[in-house]
Amino acid sequence: MAFVACGAVLMALVGFGLFWIRDAQGPDDDGPHKLTAPSTMSFATYYRAGDESDPHLATDDPKALAWYEMKRPTEIATSYSDELLDNANTSDPDAAQDALQRARNSKRFSVTGAYGHFDKPELALSYYFGLVEKKLTEATDKAPGHVVSSLDEPEETEADSLDGAVMKCADLKVDNWDDDDPATETTVCGWADYSTVGVVTPYDGTLQVSKEDSAELTGHIRSEMRVEN
């Protein structure tokens, strides 16, 4: 049940006040782009789990959108695993348990983001970290048992795979007091540019993903999902 509780929390993470705005002009602006969810990733063996979906995170409040200097955000949410689980026979309890165990032990990640026009990428990233953390809190409150989720304050991060965007990462811990398994830890990273923003939550089986590995993975994911609009 620990994985189920964790799964309820994965798509929801993060959020803090406004990020510090750098004095520099920000990331490169290479024109309008959108986010897609390809069925596989080319940089490593990952399969999309189901279809992309609307995470229902954003607000239509014009004051909030104006404050964060965002225009016409279209949202996207998707998950990937190195195990192809779509064909699992869920009518067979044993097969379903095997699929659940494989999912728990697999390398996997979820992405929540949006595309549109973001005048201040740092603000857009702050906004989406905040929305995801709100969902994390709601999922924690509704989860069975005593699930406690905490996320450290995000820090500015660089990655060789990141090209022309800002990035921040933060450590995430999910602990189920009703389970003997150790707390699950990983590092959440997010990017933003003038037309896309995304927050990535990776897991390497039951092992923690380091800040460096999560940042590199996030840069690769951005390159795969971001296409010219």
Secondary structure, DSSP 8 states (H G I E B T S, - for coil): -HHHHHHHHHT-----S-----SS--S-----EEE---SB-SSS--EE-S--B--------HHHHHHTTEEEEEEEEEEEESS--TT--TTSHHHHHHHHHHHHHSEEEEEEEEEEEES-HHHHHHHHHHHHHHHHHHHHHHSSS-EEEEE---EE---TT--S-EEEEEEEEEEETTSSS--EEEEEEEEE-SSEEEEEEEEETTB---HHHHHHHHHHHHHHHEEE-
